Amino acid sequence: MRAIESLDSIKFAELLERLEDMGNKLLLVRASGEKILLHGGGRIVKKYTEPPEELRNVEIVELDKFEFLDHLQGETETRDTPTAVEFSYSLDAPSDVYLRLEEALLKAVSRAYKTLGVAVGRAELKASVRYGATGRDILLVRGNVEAFSAGEVEKTELARVLSEAISRETGFDTRVVIREFSLTRTPGKPVLKVPAPRTHVRGGRVLEVPLGGKDTAAINREKVEAEVERILREAGIGELAGKLKESGGKGVSARALEAFLLERLSGTEEVKVNWVRVSPAGNGEFKVAIGASRRSKSRSDVEIAEMMGKSIVAAEREGRAKGLAFKVSSAFLVLEEDIY
């Protein structure tokens, strides 16, 4: 997602001419914080609302093929919905801070709802730890946010509240930077549903779990991308939406996946698996955290991590065979108890 043009105001007819001049780019148009239309292949592919003759505070955003599909699959938005918002997210962060940041994010979103009246519906975030000039580590969190509110909310104010809440929970000096901010106005304050943390983490050494030898992600992405291009080129709007609904409705429950992985990973020798947590990682993939206790000195850290990785890869193959297809992009192990 990349903003390519911002306009204070423009007539709708002039906007269409401008979009046609941009060729075959896949575009999302927003006005006054609300989605107006999707444009691709030289035509309007989807309208979210009937646009007025003149639009104000217009933003034209270029999407990649997968982002375009996500927007196309979404339900048509109206000005008086939703009345309830369920927070979802994708988070890319270093393994040693991931779990703390994930729990802090849930509390930060709840804090923003209480103080600003804004319901964050979706956040796509990437975090990194930087060494600050004062000698303290800084947790930098950047990404895109979609939110709903009955009133105006500045993205700088939302970023400030999120930064303060995450700082309190993690102990890091935190800076939240919101790159793309989509705010949908609602008649009243929407109800926010935030998932509760599923696992109490006692802490411990964090080991990266290697998932080596996995080359299916690139192959699958190429196939999907080719199919997207073919559909966008050949299909009409109705047919396109229908095909995408058919192919995109088979989601994997995080709870079901956690139970499946816990059972499969519990067979690893010399290690007791206490819990498994699955979190979205974007593009339909998952990040897996494993809490475990070492019961034997016969295996090194590297050997234990490698065994876990092989078990995850084997579980992926078994899941596909049983109709529970899923993809793990990365995994890490928290040794909560160690005999050393």
C-alpha positions as CSV (number, residue, x, y, z in Angstrom):
1,M,0.0,0.0,0.0
2,R,1.5,3.3,-1.1
3,A,-0.1,6.7,-1.2
4,I,0.6,8.3,-4.6
5,E,-1.5,11.4,-4.6
6,S,-3.4,13.6,-2.2
7,L,-5.9,16.3,-3.2
8,D,-7.8,18.9,-1.2
9,S,-10.8,18.6,-3.5
10,I,-11.7,17.3,-6.9
11,K,-14.9,16.7,-8.9
12,F,-15.7,13.0,-9.3
13,A,-15.6,13.2,-13.1
14,E,-12.2,14.7,-13.0
15,L,-11.1,12.1,-10.6
16,L,-12.1,9.3,-13.0
17,E,-10.1,10.9,-15.8
18,R,-7.1,11.1,-13.5
19,L,-7.4,7.4,-12.5
20,E,-7.7,6.3,-16.2
21,D,-4.5,8.2,-16.9
22,M,-2.7,6.0,-14.3
23,G,-3.0,3.0,-16.5
24,N,-3.4,-0.5,-15.1
25,K,-2.4,0.3,-11.5
26,L,-4.6,-1.2,-8.8
27,L,-5.9,1.8,-6.8
28,L,-8.0,2.6,-3.7
29,V,-9.6,6.0,-3.4
30,R,-10.5,7.5,-0.1
31,A,-12.2,10.8,0.7
32,S,-12.5,12.4,4.1
33,G,-11.2,9.2,5.7
34,E,-13.8,6.9,4.0
35,K,-13.3,4.4,1.2
36,I,-14.9,5.5,-2.1
37,L,-13.9,3.0,-4.8
38,L,-11.5,0.5,-6.1
39,H,-10.0,1.1,-9.6
40,G,-8.1,-1.4,-11.7
41,G,-7.5,-2.2,-15.3
42,G,-8.8,1.2,-16.4
43,R,-12.3,0.9,-14.8
44,I,-14.1,1.0,-11.5
45,V,-14.1,-2.4,-9.9
46,K,-16.0,-1.7,-6.7
47,K,-17.8,1.3,-5.2
48,Y,-18.1,1.5,-1.4
49,T,-20.6,4.4,-1.6
50,E,-22.3,6.6,-4.1
51,P,-19.8,9.5,-4.4
52,P,-20.9,13.1,-4.4
53,E,-20.2,15.4,-7.4
54,E,-17.2,16.9,-5.5
55,L,-14.9,15.0,-3.2
56,R,-12.8,16.5,-0.4
57,N,-9.6,15.4,1.3
58,V,-9.0,12.8,-1.4
59,E,-6.2,10.2,-1.2
60,I,-5.2,7.9,-4.0
61,V,-3.4,4.7,-2.8
62,E,-1.7,2.1,-5.0
63,L,-2.2,-1.5,-3.8
64,D,-0.4,-4.7,-4.6
65,K,-2.5,-7.6,-5.9
66,F,-3.0,-9.2,-2.5
67,E,-4.1,-6.0,-0.9
68,F,-6.4,-5.4,-3.8
69,L,-8.0,-8.8,-3.3
70,D,-8.4,-8.1,0.4
71,H,-10.3,-4.9,-0.3
72,L,-12.4,-6.5,-3.0
73,Q,-13.4,-9.4,-0.8
74,G,-14.5,-7.1,2.0
75,E,-18.1,-6.3,2.6
76,T,-19.4,-3.1,1.1
77,E,-19.1,-0.3,3.6
78,T,-21.9,2.0,4.6
79,R,-21.8,5.2,6.6
80,D,-23.9,3.9,9.4
81,T,-21.9,0.7,10.1
82,P,-20.4,-1.0,11.9
83,T,-21.9,-0.8,15.4
84,A,-19.4,-3.3,16.7
85,V,-15.7,-3.6,15.8
86,E,-13.5,-6.6,16.5
87,F,-9.8,-5.8,16.6
88,S,-7.5,-7.9,14.4
89,Y,-3.9,-7.5,13.6
90,S,-0.7,-8.7,12.0
91,L,2.5,-8.2,13.8
92,D,6.1,-8.6,12.8
93,A,8.5,-8.2,15.7
94,P,11.8,-9.6,17.1
95,S,11.2,-12.9,18.9
96,D,12.5,-11.7,22.2
97,V,9.9,-8.9,22.5
98,Y,7.1,-10.4,20.4
99,L,5.0,-11.9,23.2
100,R,5.3,-8.8,25.4
101,L,4.5,-6.5,22.6
102,E,1.5,-8.6,21.5
103,E,-0.1,-8.4,24.9
104,A,0.8,-4.7,25.2
105,L,-0.9,-4.0,21.9
106,L,-4.2,-5.5,23.0
107,K,-4.1,-3.3,26.2
108,A,-3.0,-0.2,24.1
109,V,-5.9,-0.6,21.7
110,S,-8.3,-0.8,24.7
111,R,-6.7,2.3,26.2
112,A,-7.2,4.2,23.0
113,Y,-10.9,3.2,23.0
114,K,-11.4,4.5,26.5
115,T,-9.5,7.8,26.2
116,L,-10.2,8.8,22.5
117,G,-13.4,6.9,21.7
118,V,-11.7,5.3,18.7
119,A,-12.2,1.6,17.9
120,V,-9.2,0.2,16.1
121,G,-10.4,-2.5,13.8
122,R,-7.2,-3.5,12.0
123,A,-3.5,-2.9,12.5
124,E,-0.7,-4.1,10.3
125,L,2.5,-3.5,12.3
126,K,6.2,-4.0,12.2
127,A,8.4,-3.5,15.2
128,S,12.2,-3.2,15.7
129,V,14.4,-2.3,18.7
130,R,16.8,0.6,18.1
131,Y,19.7,1.8,20.3
132,G,18.8,5.4,21.4
133,A,21.1,8.3,21.7
134,T,20.5,8.4,25.5
135,G,21.7,4.8,25.9
136,R,18.2,3.3,26.2
137,D,16.7,0.9,23.8
138,I,13.8,2.3,21.8
139,L,11.0,0.1,20.5
140,L,9.9,1.4,17.2
141,V,6.5,0.3,15.9
142,R,5.4,1.3,12.5
143,G,2.4,0.4,10.3
144,N,-1.1,1.0,9.0
145,V,-4.3,1.3,11.1
146,E,-8.0,1.2,10.2
147,A,-10.3,2.6,12.9
148,F,-13.9,3.7,13.6
149,S,-15.1,6.6,15.6
150,A,-18.1,8.9,16.0
151,G,-15.8,11.9,16.1
152,E,-12.6,13.2,14.5
153,V,-9.4,11.5,15.7
154,E,-5.9,12.6,14.6
155,K,-3.5,9.8,13.8
156,T,-0.7,11.6,15.8
157,E,-2.9,11.6,18.9
158,L,-3.8,7.9,18.4
159,A,0.0,7.2,18.0
160,R,0.7,9.0,21.2
161,V,-1.8,7.0,23.3
162,L,-0.6,3.7,21.8
163,S,3.0,4.7,22.4
164,E,2.4,5.5,26.1
165,A,0.4,2.3,26.7
166,I,2.9,0.0,25.1
167,S,5.7,1.7,27.0
168,R,4.0,1.0,30.3
169,E,3.4,-2.6,29.5
170,T,6.8,-3.5,27.9
171,G,9.2,-1.3,29.8
172,F,10.6,0.0,26.5
173,D,10.7,3.6,25.5
174,T,8.2,3.1,22.6
175,R,7.5,5.2,19.5
176,V,4.5,4.3,17.4
177,V,4.4,5.7,13.9
178,I,1.2,5.3,11.9
179,R,1.9,5.5,8.2
180,E,-1.6,5.0,6.7
181,F,-4.6,5.9,8.8
182,S,-8.1,5.1,7.6
183,L,-10.9,6.5,9.9
184,T,-14.5,5.7,9.2
185,R,-17.1,7.9,10.9
186,T,-20.0,6.2,12.7
187,P,-23.2,7.7,14.1
188,G,-22.4,6.6,17.6
189,K,-19.4,5.2,19.5
190,P,-19.0,1.6,18.2
191,V,-18.5,-1.3,20.5
192,L,-14.9,-2.6,20.5
193,K,-14.1,-6.3,21.0
194,V,-10.5,-7.0,21.9
195,P,-9.4,-10.6,22.1
196,A,-8.1,-11.6,25.6
197,P,-4.5,-12.8,25.9
198,R,-4.6,-16.6,25.5
199,T,-1.5,-17.6,27.4
200,H,0.3,-16.4,30.5
201,V,4.0,-16.3,29.7
202,R,6.3,-16.7,32.6
203,G,9.4,-15.6,30.6
204,G,12.6,-17.4,29.8
205,R,15.2,-17.7,27.1
206,V,14.0,-17.3,23.6
207,L,15.3,-19.5,20.8
208,E,14.6,-19.1,17.1
209,V,13.0,-22.2,15.5
210,P,14.5,-22.9,12.1
211,L,12.0,-23.8,9.4
212,G,14.6,-24.6,6.8
213,G,14.0,-26.2,3.5
214,K,10.6,-24.6,3.1
215,D,10.2,-23.3,-0.5
216,T,6.5,-23.6,-0.9
217,A,5.7,-20.0,0.1
218,A,7.3,-18.5,-3.0
219,I,5.7,-21.1,-5.3
220,N,2.3,-20.6,-3.8
221,R,2.6,-16.8,-4.1
222,E,3.6,-17.0,-7.7
223,K,0.6,-19.3,-8.5
224,V,-1.8,-17.0,-6.6
225,E,-0.4,-13.9,-8.3
226,A,-0.8,-15.4,-11.7
227,E,-4.4,-16.4,-11.0
228,V,-5.2,-12.9,-9.7
229,E,-3.8,-11.4,-12.9
230,R,-5.9,-13.8,-15.0
231,I,-9.1,-13.2,-13.1
232,L,-8.6,-9.4,-13.2
233,R,-8.0,-9.5,-16.9
234,E,-10.8,-11.9,-17.9
235,A,-13.6,-11.7,-15.4
236,G,-16.4,-9.3,-14.9
237,I,-17.0,-7.6,-11.5
238,G,-19.7,-10.1,-10.3
239,E,-17.8,-13.1,-11.5
240,L,-14.6,-11.8,-9.9
241,A,-16.2,-11.3,-6.6
242,G,-17.9,-14.7,-6.7
243,K,-14.6,-16.5,-7.4
244,L,-12.8,-14.7,-4.7
245,K,-15.5,-15.4,-2.2
246,E,-15.3,-19.1,-3.1
247,S,-11.5,-19.3,-2.8
248,G,-11.1,-17.0,0.1
249,G,-13.6,-18.2,2.7
250,K,-11.7,-21.1,4.1
251,G,-10.0,-19.6,7.1
252,V,-8.2,-21.5,9.7
253,S,-9.2,-20.9,13.3
254,A,-6.2,-19.9,15.5
255,R,-7.6,-21.9,18.4
256,A,-8.0,-25.0,16.3
257,L,-4.5,-24.6,15.0
258,E,-3.1,-24.1,18.5
259,A,-4.7,-27.3,19.7
260,F,-3.5,-29.2,16.6
261,L,0.1,-28.0,17.0
262,L,0.2,-28.6,20.7
263,E,-0.7,-32.2,20.2
264,R,1.9,-32.7,17.4
265,L,4.7,-30.8,19.2
266,S,4.1,-32.6,22.5
267,G,5.8,-35.7,21.1
268,T,9.2,-33.9,21.0
269,E,11.7,-35.8,23.1
270,E,13.4,-34.3,26.2
271,V,11.1,-31.3,26.2
272,K,7.7,-30.7,27.7
273,V,5.5,-28.3,25.6
274,N,3.4,-26.2,28.0
275,W,1.5,-24.1,25.4
276,V,1.4,-23.0,21.8
277,R,0.3,-19.5,20.7
278,V,-0.6,-18.8,17.0
279,S,-0.7,-15.2,15.8
280,P,-1.4,-13.8,12.3
281,A,1.6,-12.8,10.3
282,G,0.0,-11.4,7.1
283,N,-0.7,-13.0,3.7
284,G,-2.7,-15.7,5.4
285,E,0.4,-17.0,7.3
286,F,1.0,-17.5,11.0
287,K,3.7,-16.9,13.6
288,V,4.0,-19.6,16.2
289,A,5.3,-19.2,19.8
290,I,6.0,-22.3,21.9
291,G,6.4,-22.4,25.7
292,A,8.4,-25.3,26.9
293,S,10.4,-26.8,29.8
294,R,13.7,-28.7,29.2
295,R,13.7,-32.1,31.0
296,S,17.1,-33.5,29.8
297,K,20.7,-32.3,29.2
298,S,21.1,-34.7,26.3
299,R,20.0,-32.1,23.7
300,S,21.6,-28.7,23.0
301,D,19.5,-25.5,22.4
302,V,20.2,-25.8,18.7
303,E,19.1,-29.5,18.6
304,I,15.9,-28.7,20.5
305,A,15.0,-25.8,18.2
306,E,15.7,-27.9,15.1
307,M,13.4,-30.7,16.4
308,M,10.6,-28.2,16.9
309,G,11.1,-26.9,13.4
310,K,10.9,-30.3,11.9
311,S,7.8,-31.1,13.9
312,I,6.1,-27.9,12.6
313,V,6.9,-28.7,9.0
314,A,5.6,-32.2,9.5
315,A,2.4,-30.8,11.1
316,E,1.9,-28.5,8.0
317,R,2.1,-31.5,5.7
318,E,-0.3,-33.5,7.9
319,G,-2.7,-30.5,8.2
320,R,-2.9,-30.2,4.4
321,A,-3.7,-33.9,4.1
322,K,-6.5,-33.5,6.7
323,G,-8.0,-30.3,5.2
324,L,-6.4,-28.0,7.8
325,A,-4.1,-26.2,5.5
326,F,-1.9,-23.6,7.1
327,K,1.4,-21.9,6.6
328,V,3.9,-21.0,9.4
329,S,6.2,-18.1,8.4
330,S,8.3,-18.1,11.6
331,A,8.4,-19.7,15.0
332,F,10.3,-19.3,18.3
333,L,10.6,-21.3,21.5
334,V,10.4,-19.8,25.0
335,L,12.3,-22.1,27.5
336,E,10.3,-21.2,30.6
337,E,12.1,-23.8,32.7
338,D,15.6,-25.1,32.2
339,I,17.6,-27.7,34.1
340,Y,20.9,-25.7,33.5
